[in-house]
Amino acid sequence: MPEPLPQPRREVVTGVPRSTRRAPAHTPARSEISEQTTLGATYVRALMRSQLRAGLGALAVLVLLVGTLPLVFALPGAGSGPLVWVTLGLAVYPVMWLIARWYVTRAERNEADFTGLVTDPAEAPGPRRPARDR
């Protein structure tokens, strides 16, 4: 009759349970900014560059779409009657509103990305509701 195999020895593992472990905090980025190191300055410059890029993009679109209207109206045969006034009075404002809305959305996204970079995930606020009529 074959001998029975010995039972494996049970080991007791002690340590922090997996459910209570936290992801590493992003505090180095926050401390780099508050201590005004070169890395912190790089983070802030990146945010400022992205905000400047969004602002210049909105300005360029505004100049291309609205700023060229006087040149179009100055062309011979473009008309000088009610079409000019309707265009200036009604058509320009929705275009400017759309450009402004795009800029605000882009600026908020830049700030949210930056905040996500420098905050601890455990401290991060819940999902934000979009701002209404500021």
Phi, psi and omega per residue, in radians:
M1 nan 2.309 -3.106
P2 -1.249 2.607 3.125
E3 -1.301 2.486 3.100
P4 -1.232 2.531 3.131
L5 -1.240 2.482 3.138
P6 -1.223 2.545 3.114
Q7 -1.223 2.415 3.118
P8 -1.158 2.561 -3.129
R9 -1.315 2.338 -3.136
R10 -1.533 2.368 3.113
E11 -1.918 2.489 3.081
V12 -1.795 2.149 -3.124
V13 -1.806 2.219 3.093
T14 -1.990 2.555 3.137
G15 2.825 -3.058 -3.135
V16 -1.311 2.215 3.106
P17 -1.047 2.614 -3.094
R18 -1.073 -0.568 -3.080
S19 -1.228 -0.363 -3.109
T20 -1.729 -0.082 3.111
R21 -1.209 2.497 3.119
R22 -1.931 2.621 3.041
A23 -1.196 2.651 3.124
P24 -1.072 2.414 -3.103
A25 -1.302 2.688 3.101
H26 -1.610 0.544 -3.104
T27 -1.194 -0.409 3.105
P28 -1.017 -0.686 3.134
A29 -1.128 -0.742 -3.137
R30 -1.121 -0.746 -3.131
S31 -1.211 -0.583 3.089
E32 -1.082 -0.671 -3.136
I33 -1.268 -0.789 -3.089
S34 -1.213 -0.517 3.105
E35 -1.482 -0.036 3.099
Q36 0.974 0.842 3.067
T37 -1.469 3.041 3.137
T38 -1.159 -0.592 3.089
L39 -1.179 -0.714 3.079
G40 -1.092 -0.712 3.091
A41 -1.113 -0.601 3.103
T42 -1.150 -0.725 3.082
Y43 -1.042 -0.825 -3.104
V44 -1.161 -0.709 3.103
R45 -1.090 -0.655 3.117
A46 -1.109 -0.722 3.091
L47 -1.115 -0.787 -3.128
M48 -1.114 -0.680 3.116
R49 -1.123 -0.732 -3.135
S50 -1.178 -0.643 3.084
Q51 -1.184 -0.702 3.105
L52 -1.126 -0.704 3.120
R53 -1.078 -0.735 3.111
A54 -1.136 -0.746 3.132
G55 -1.129 -0.762 3.126
L56 -1.184 -0.598 3.072
G57 -1.116 -0.777 3.114
A58 -1.122 -0.715 3.121
L59 -1.121 -0.718 -3.139
A60 -1.106 -0.757 3.119
V61 -1.138 -0.706 3.115
L62 -1.090 -0.770 3.134
V63 -1.130 -0.722 -3.122
L64 -1.167 -0.730 -3.057
L65 -1.502 -0.731 -3.047
V66 -1.760 -0.628 -3.087
G67 -1.206 -0.400 3.133
T68 -1.514 -0.108 3.139
L69 -1.024 -0.739 3.097
P70 -1.051 -0.615 3.087
L71 -1.168 -0.675 3.119
V72 -1.166 -0.715 -3.130
F73 -1.224 -0.427 -3.139
A74 -1.364 -0.270 3.130
L75 -1.141 2.517 3.099
P76 -1.168 2.424 3.121
G77 1.477 0.029 3.136
A78 -1.346 -0.236 3.125
G79 1.567 2.598 3.119
S80 -2.287 0.228 -3.076
G81 -1.609 -2.434 -3.039
P82 -1.176 -0.386 3.137
L83 -1.072 -0.700 3.120
V84 -1.119 -0.793 -3.096
W85 -1.212 -0.654 3.094
V86 -1.151 -0.724 3.119
T87 -1.107 -0.841 -3.127
L88 -1.213 -0.608 -3.061
G89 -1.502 -0.510 -3.046
L90 -2.065 -0.722 -3.001
A91 -1.407 -0.467 -3.051
V92 -1.293 -0.651 -3.028
Y93 -1.165 -0.750 3.061
P94 -1.088 -0.610 3.102
V95 -1.133 -0.799 3.121
M96 -1.127 -0.648 3.120
W97 -1.130 -0.741 3.121
L98 -1.118 -0.713 3.110
I99 -1.128 -0.767 3.134
A100 -1.134 -0.701 3.123
R101 -1.115 -0.745 3.098
W102 -1.073 -0.749 -3.124
Y103 -1.102 -0.787 -3.127
V104 -1.112 -0.736 3.115
T105 -1.081 -0.784 -3.137
R106 -1.142 -0.723 3.128
A107 -1.132 -0.720 3.097
E108 -1.139 -0.657 3.105
R109 -1.152 -0.701 3.079
N110 -1.054 -0.781 -3.131
E111 -1.173 -0.676 3.116
A112 -1.143 -0.697 3.093
D113 -1.106 -0.738 3.132
F114 -1.153 -0.749 3.119
T115 -1.105 -0.692 3.095
G116 -1.123 -0.494 3.127
L117 -1.278 -0.660 -2.999
V118 -1.783 -0.087 -3.137
T119 -1.766 2.720 3.076
D120 -1.281 2.318 -3.130
P121 -1.013 -0.507 3.130
A122 -1.260 -0.454 -3.126
E123 -1.605 -0.144 -3.035
A124 -1.087 2.351 3.114
P125 -1.219 2.843 3.105
G126 -1.156 -3.108 -3.134
P127 -1.082 2.317 -3.119
R128 -1.457 2.545 3.020
R129 -1.499 2.529 3.127
P130 -1.104 2.476 3.137
A131 -1.234 2.501 -3.133
R132 -2.006 2.260 3.016
D133 0.671 1.346 3.110
R134 -1.397 nan nan
